[in-house]
């Protein structure tokens, strides 16, 4: 939503002041708590014009389920903005009409009298732009004894050091806050640069909101109102030290983005006092408690110090974390029954139906299947899938041509912590997802960001299909291989051996294929997804998968080639189709290498050192590049691929120029 001029003082009559209660949700795992939160809010939203709005964040199956299970007066809408809490809240603002907008978390139960409290407070004083309520922790089990009260914000609850009831605060806690609609509209809503996306524990969007409101109107006040209160559920996994460390780190990162947006004077005004006063006194208190015999006091003191250092580290490293480093350092364990999102980019081939049949027949049933129609101006995809009736399958439309753009749209909508990709001419084995998950489940050291698998031919009926299979472009063999810049810890459990190749990691062709690959969703998002200047549908015709594999390992993560995770592929059946495919492999690989060199960094220097060896492998028949290929493959097919290598640099430059123009046009339209 766009910002508007600073509004005039708004006087509200308590008897006619309306409240929109907005509750955002994204996961079916919290459905029971969401329904309880909606019930509690609905009971109290009984004034003239009051309403409850539930926003479902990019989860179509959940959207339908919630609509069927909440009272009819509750409005349930999808998040049509960018995925994440900020985008969802902005959709909630737009969907409602209340003078005041109250925001509650989907696991926070509103206490009796909450809405009346905000209505009375904000109608009594027109300078009160927002209020922050009391957020009482409701722990699953008992509270961890090592957890310091000063860090209640880590689990989204009240903490030691908050001002008392009725005092001004810089910003409210997001689980329980209310803001004048006019104030929200004056700043353009919540910033999508901040705020939680799925399970990634970033924040500070409420802080930025509060600062921006007062920067636009220095008379505006934000008060703490404890009669406006919720009971906020804190699950057991958020009381673990791993989550504590992760949340502190991302709070620091968010603070860095915040200070870049508003300056350090406003962005860190409360933090300086918090560190000097609250944390230091907390350490002193823990020391006294230790002397009195509290055996958990030293752990609380250590947590106070560690939390500060983790936050500081996040602040200092904010510029690099999402540039591709630390891809899996802060990822959680993956479970065998994990929700997995599967993305299939398509232009409506007839074979798409067989692909979907294979996916719906997986032994692992907890799937979100995202079919991305990359030719939405036709109805081919709808025709092919007309007989498909499974709530796990969702069709998305991507008018921007290219497999990378289509896959990125699927990635944007992925709800699973693992996202897998296959093509519309492939048929995954029934155990495909199960075998992919096996690798991630074994990754207790959190090093693996990607898994690829074996691709074998289906119906090898023509000479052309036999040539392609013998070449071995897709099939990387039957040996589990770990690809990493350094020997990963996971090698010690016997999962596989570290891979070696004279051109690793530059060509990355040994690592896998784009029709059989899976990633930790957070990791691939941190890398920025697929390069939309590469891949089928662009001038380069390919290379997008190899580029992403290379970026994964160069970021310090491990890619595992797991041959048990098998996908069948319909190879090209005619010479003309095979010529096009071989040419595309050449242009794509060449484009990837040009991208590396144009980066001008240490990776580019490393590539330049191995260029002579690479040229020899391409041109000399007795080298590994062509020596193990079918002797029956016509020589002109090999020459077609080499021609693709020569054309690649020009095509990559052309594709980059086209991408810049498209993004510039999009920027113009958004202004």
N, C-alpha and C positions, 0 to 999 in steps of 0.2 A: 504494500500500500504506500502511496506517496504522501509526503508531508504536506501540511497546510499551514498557513500563517498562524501565529500565536493567537489563540482565541481570547475573547474578552472574558472577564470574570463571569462565571456561570453560577447563578443562584438556583438552587434546587429546593423544591418543596418536599418535605419528608413524606407527605401523603401520596404524592404522585411520582416520586423519584423511582425509576425502574432499574432493575438489575439484570444483566445477562451473565449467567454463570457458564463459563467455558471450561470444559474438561477435555484434554487431549490424550489420545491413547494410540498405541502402535502394535501391541503384542497380545495375542490370544492367551498367553500364559498369565496375564493379569486380568482376565475377563471378569472373574468373580468379584475382585476388588473394584473394578470399574463399575459394575452394576450396583454394588453397595454404595459407591460414591455418588452415582447418579440418583439413587433413591433418597439419600440424605439431603442432597441439594434440592431435589424436586419438592420435598416436603416443605422446605423453607422458602422456595421461590413462589410465594403466593400473593405478592403485591400486584397492583395494576401494572401490566406490561412486563412483569418478571418472566424470565425464560431460562431454560437450560439447553445449552448447545454442546453436543459431543462431536469432536473432530477426530476422525480416524486417519492416521498418518500413513498413506500409501499401503494399504492392506485391504484389498477388495473383498476377500472372503470374510474378514472381520467386520467390515462395513455392513455387509448384508446380515451377518449374525447379530450385531448390536441393534440394528434397526428392528429386527424381529423380537428382541427381548427387552426393550425399554418401553416405558409408557408412551402413548401416542403423542402426548404434548411435548415430548423431548425431541428436539431437532438434531438429527444425526447427519453430518456432512463429511465429505472426504476432504483431505488436504490437497488442494489443487495447486499449491505453491511448492517451493523447494522442500524436499524431504527434511524433516527435523522439527524440533519443538517450536522454534521461532516461526517457521512457515505455517505450522498448524495453528498456533495462537493467532497469527494474522488472519487466517481463514475464519477462525472463530469470531474475531472482531467484526469481520465483514458480514458474517451470517447473522449476527445479532443486532438488536436495536436499542438495548437498554442505555440509560444515561450513564450508568456505572457498569464496568466489566470486571467481574470477579473471576480469577483464574485459580483452579484447583487441580492438583495432580490426580491421576487416575487411581492412585493407591492411598488417597487422603480422604478421610471421612469427616465431613463438616459437623462441628458440634452445634447443639441447639443454640439459637439466637445469633448465629454468625452473620446472616444477611441483614437482620435488623440492626446489628451493630454498625456495619459499614454504611447502611442507609442513613442512620441517625448521625454518625460522625461526619460524613461528607456533605450532608445537606445543611449541617449547622455552620460550616465554615467554607466559603467558596474558594479559599486559597489552598485547601487540602486537595492536592492533585491525585494522591494515591495513599493507600494504607497497606501496611504489612501485618498480617495476623500472627498469632502464636501457633507454632508448629510443634506439637507434642509427639515425641517418638513412641511408636508402638512396636517394640522389638519382637521378632520371631524368636521364641525362647527367652533367655535372659540376656541382658546387655553384657557385652564383653568387658571384663574388668580392666583390661589394659587400655580401653578406648577413652581418651581424654574428653572431658565436657567441652573444652575449648574448640573441639573439632566437630561439633554437632552439624556444622554446615556440610561436612563430607557426606552425610547421609540425608541432607536436605531438611534438617530440623533445627530448632533453636539451639543456641550454644552460649556458653559463658562469655560475657562481654557485650551482649546485646543491650541497648538502652531499655529502660523500664517502660511500662504502659503509658501511652500518652505523649512520649517524647518523640522528637524527630529522628528519622533514620535516613541514611543515604539511599538505601534500596530495600525492598521487601524480599522475603524468601519466596521463591516461585511456587511452592506448593500451596500457598495461601496468601493471595494478594488481590487487591481491587484497585482499579484505575478509572479515572474519568475518561469517557469516550473521547471527549474533545482534546484531552491531553495526549492520548494515544495517537489521534489523528494528526495532531500538530507536529509529531516527530516521525510520522510515517510507520508507526508500529514497531515491532521487534526486528532487530537486525539478524539476517540469515547468516552473517559471518560468525555469530556466536550461538550457543545453545546446543543442547543434546541432540544427537542424531542416533536413533536406535539405542544401543547399549554403550556408545562412546560417551564417557562422562565429562563432556565439556560443559561450560556454563558461562556466567557473567552477563547473559542477555538482560536479566532484570536490573543488574547494576548499570549497564549502558542505558537502559530505559530511564532509570531514575536520574542519572546525570544529564541526559539530553533534555528531559522535561524541565529541569531547573536551569539549564543553560539557556533555554528559550524563554523562561519566565523565572527570574530570580526571586519572585515572591512566592512561588509554589512551594508547598510543604508536603512531605511524605511522613506519615505518623505510624507509630506502632500501636495497634489496637488489639489488646489481648482477649477481648470478648469475641472477636472474630478469630476462631480457632479451629484447628483440625487435628485429628489423630492420624499421623503419617506412618504407614507400615514400613518397617526396616527389615528386609529379609536377612537370613543368616549369612548369605554370601557377601552382603555389604558390611558385615562386621568382621570380615577377614582382613588380615594385614595387606594382602595383595590388592584388594579394592581400595583400601586406605591410601596406599602408595600411588595407585593409578589415578585416583580422584584428585589427590594433591598435585600431582604432576600436571594434569590437564587444567586444573584451576590456575596454575602458574602460566600455562600457555594462553589460556583465555584472558588472563590479566594483561599479558603482553599485547594481545590484539586490542584489548580495551584501551590501553594507554596510547596505542597508535591512533585510535579513533578520537579520543577526547583529551589527550595530553596526560602526563604523569601527575600533574597537580591534582586534577579531578579524579583520575583513574586510580591513584594509590593513596588518596587522602585518608581513608579509614585503615588501610593495611599497615601504614607506619605506626599508628597508635595501637593497633592490634598486636603487632610484633613486640613493640616496646613495653606495652602495659600488660595485656592479657596473657601472652605466651610466657613472658618472663615471670609474672606472678604465678602462673600455672606450674612452672618448673619449681619455683620456691615452695609452693604448696605441696607438690609431690614429694619434695625432699623432706618436708616436715612429716608428711604421712608415712614416709618410709621409716623415719626415726620412731614413729609411734607403732610400728609393726605391720603396716600394710604391705604385704609382699608383692602386690601389683603396682605399687607406687613407682618403683624404678622403671617399670615397663611404660607407664604413662608418661614419665619424664622423657624417656627415650623416644616415644611416639611424638611428643610435642616437638622435639628437636628434629627428628627425621621428617615429620610432616612439613616443617618449615623448609628444610633443605630440598625436599622433593618438589615443593612449590617453586622454590627459587630456581631449581634446575629446569623445570618446565618453562618458567619465564624466560630464562636465558637461551633455551634451545628452541623457542617457538618458531624461529625463522627456518629451522631445518627439519623439524619432525615431519611435516607434511610435504617436504621436498623429496621424500623417499627413504629416509633413514629411520632406524628403529621400527621397522615394519611390524615386528611381532613381539617386541619387548613387553608390551602391556596387554597382550591378548589373553583372554580367559581359556580354560580348558574346553575342548570340544567333546560333546557327548555322542554316544552311538545313536541316540534317537533324535539328533539335532535336526531342526528345520533346515533344509537345503533349498536354495533358490536355483533353478535351472533356466538359463537364457538361451533361446533359439532365435537367431536372426534369420529372416526368410523373405523371399519375394513371392512366395506362394507356389513353390514346386509341388507336383503331385506327391513326391516322396515325403513331404512334410507330415502327411497323415501317418505314415509308418514310423516316422521319428517320434511323434506324439504317442502312438501306441506303445512303443518301446519304453518311453519315459513313464507312462502311466502303469506299465507292467513291472516297474522296479520293485525289488524286494524291500527297499526302504520306501515307506509310504509317506513320510512326513516331508512333502515337497510343495514348493511354490513354482509352478511352471510358467515362465513369462515368454510368450511368443511375440516377437517384435516384428510387426508388418512393416517392411522397408519399402513397400510399394503401395501405400494406402490409397492412391488414386484409382486403383482397381479393387475389385472385390474377390481377388483370387484366394487370399488367405481364408476369408469367411466361407468361400465355396468349399475349399479343401477340408476345412474343419467343421462343416455344417452338421456332421453327425456326432461331433465331440460334445460330451456332456459330463464335465467333471469340474467341481468348484475349485480344484487345485490349479486349473489352467486359466490364465488371463491373457488376453490379446491387447498389446500396446501398439500405437501407431507412431512411426518415426518417418516423417516426410523427407528428412535430410538423407540423401543417398549415401550408402556406405555401411559395411559391416561394423566398423568401429563406432559410428554414431548410433547404430541400432543396439549394439551391445552396451554402450554407455547408458542408453535409456533403460535397458533392462537392469543394469547395475544400480541405477538411481532408484528403481522400484523394488530392489531385492530386500526382503525382510530377513532372510537367513544369514547366519554368521559365516556360512560357506556358500559361495556362489559358483556354479559350474556352467560351462559353455559347451554346446555341441552345435552341429550344423543341420540344415534341413535335408541333407542327403546322407545322413548318418543314422545308424540304429544302435543305440547303446545296449550292451549286454544287460540282462536282468539284475546282475550284481554290481553294475557300474558304480552307482552312488555308494552302495555299501562298502565297496573296496576303497573308494576315495576317502570315505569317513574313517576307515580303519587306520589310514596313515595319520590323519589329523588327531585321532584319539590317542595314538601312540606317542604323539609329539608332546611329551610332558615338559620338555625344556623350551617350548614355544619358539622354535626356530623355523618351522616349515610355514611358508606363506603360500605355496602353490604345489599342486599335484597334477601331473599329466599321466596319460596311460597309453596303452597299445592301440593302434588302429589297424584293423585287418580288412581285407577286401571281402565284399559280398558278391557272390555270383560272378566269378572270374570266367566269363564266357567268351570274350573276344581277345584277339592278340593284343590289342591296345591295353586292355585291362591287365593282362598278364605282364606286359612290359612295365606298367606302372607299379604293380605289386613287386616285381623283381628289383626295380630300382630302389625300393625301400624308403621312399620319401616320408611316408607316414609311419611305417612300422619301425620302431626303434629297438626291437628285440625283446627277449624274454627275461632280462636281468634287471632287477630293481636297482636304480642308480640315484645317488644323491648328488645334486649339482649345487655347489656353493663355492665361495671364494676361499673359505677356510674349512678344514674338516669339521663338520658339525658334530655336536654331542650325540645326536640321535644315531650316529654311526655305531656307537658303542653298544646299542641294543640289538645289533645284528640285522637291522632293517635292510641295509644295502651298503654298497661301497661307493665312495666318492668317485664321480665321473671325471674322466680326463679327455681332452681333445686339443689338438694343436691350435685351434682357433677359438677356444672357449675363453671368455664369454661373448665374443663379438658376434659370431654368426648365430649362435643359439639354436641352430636347426636340430642339434642332437638332443635338445631338452624336451621336445614334445611337439604337438600339433594343435592348432586352434580348434579342431573339432572334438578334442578330448582334453579339457583343461579345467581346473578348479582352483579357487583362491579363497583365502580368508577375505571376507568382504571388506573389513576395515582396512586391510593391507592394500588391496587394489584401489580403494578410494583414496588412500593417502598418496598413492603414486599418480593419481589423476586419471585413472582408467586407461582406456585405449587411445592411442594417438589417432585422431580423426583425419590426419593427412596420409595415413597408411591403411592398407587393407582392401579387400574386394569392394567395388563400387567407387573407388577413388582412382585417379590416374596411375597410382603406384601398383594397383591390382593385388597387393599382398603385403606381408611383412609385419602386420600389426601384432600377431601373436608372438613372433620372435622378439620384437621390440619390447614387449611387456615381460617376457621371460628374462631377457637380459637385465631390465631395470630391477626386477625382483632380486636377482642374485647380486647385482652391483650395490643394492641397498643393504646388503649384509644378511639377507634371508636365504633359506634353503628351498630349492625346488626338488621334489621327489618324483622320479619317473617310476610309476607302479604298473607293471605290465598286466597285473590281474584286473585292473580297471580298464576293461576292453570296450571299444566301440567298433562296430562294423561300418564300412564305408562303401558306397556305390561309386566305383571308379569310372572315369570317363570311358565311354564305349566306342568312340570313333576317333580317328586320327585328328580331325579338326578340333574336337573338344580337348584332346590331349595336348595338341600344340598350344592352344590358348592357355591351358593350365601350366604347362612347362614354362611358357613365356612369362606368365604371372609370377611364378616362383622366382624367376631370375630378376624381374623388375622389383619385386618386394624385397628380396634379400639385398639387392644393390641399394635400394632406397634406405633400408635400415643402416647400412654401413655409411652412407652419405650423412645420415642424421647424426651418427656418432662422431664423424670427423668434423662436421659443422659445429659441434658442441665446443671444440677447442680445449677440452680439459684433459686430465690424465688418461681417461679412457680413450680419447682420440689418439693420444701419443702411443698408447699401448697397441691400438689397432694398426697404426702406421708401421710399427715394428714388424708385424706379422703379415703385412700386405704381400711381400714377395712370396712367402710360403703359400698364401691363399691363391695367388695368381697361378702358381705352379699346379696346385691341386685342381684348379678349374681347367687348365689347358693341357696338362700332360696325361695321356690316357692311362699310364700305369700307376698313377697315384690313387689314393683311397677314394678320391672324389668320383672318378669314373671307372676305376679298376674293378670294383665289385658290382658294377651294373650289368644288366642283361646284355649279352653279346648280340641278342637278336633285335634290340631296340635300334631303329633306324638312326643313322648318324645325324640326320637333319633335325631330329627332336632335340638332341644334345645341343646342336647349333642354335636352335630356337631359344633354349634357355640362356645360352651365352649372349644372344642378342638382347635378351631381357636385361642381363647385367649391364650391358652397354647403355641401354635406354633408361635405366633406373635413375641416374642422377638428374637428368632433365625432367623426368616424370615426377620425381620428389619435389623439385623446385616448383613445378607447375601446380602440384597438389597443395603445397604450403601457401602459395599465392592465392589459390581458390579458397582455402580455409580462412585466410586473413580477411578476404573480401566478404565472405559470408558472415563472419563474426562482426565485422565493422557495420554491415547492414543491420544485423540484429541489435547492435548497440544503438544505432540511429533510431530504430523503431521503438526501443524501450525508453527513450528519452521523452 
